[in-house]
Amino acid sequence: MMAVFDDFMKLDIRVGTIREARDFKKARKPSYQLLIDFGPELGQKKSSAQITELYTKEDLIGRQVLAVVNFPPRQIADFMSEVLVLGTYSKDGVVLIGPERKVADGDKLG
């Protein structure tokens, strides 16, 4: 099925800075639990991300990423994931998508 532009416009995609990254031991596939700061309007949100192949927890702290912030929360094991961090599925693992220069947390993709 072909998506239309209005479908894309329904997504609220924002920039956030990763403040915490922890091992997600209860996840079925290797994952991190992330705490991401989306600025004063949205605050901090949690996400589960299967990005352990290319990123260490230390690599992630302070990194800006893009995430869909208006999907309903999703229960993953005992963790509630509130946003979907965006990345590409590359041959070596997931590569995160972020702005090419520092921007304000909460900035919208537009």
C-alpha angles and dihedrals in degrees: 000000000000117000118224128217091256089061090057092047090059090066117091104207115182140175117246137173119233108237100172136020123186135174111262100217096176095054116108092228125037106280145154129230107227132197108204127191113219096178132256097314097056103015123198121340133186127233138177113220132184094214102119096115096070105018135059119207088251092053090056101054109102094009116134116226139176118242139174103242101181102063115108114264114269126214112227111180104306094338130091111218109205103181138030113235111213125232143143124255101236129176092260096042141286116332114204121235117225141148116288090232135025114283135169117287108253095033110148127235104241 
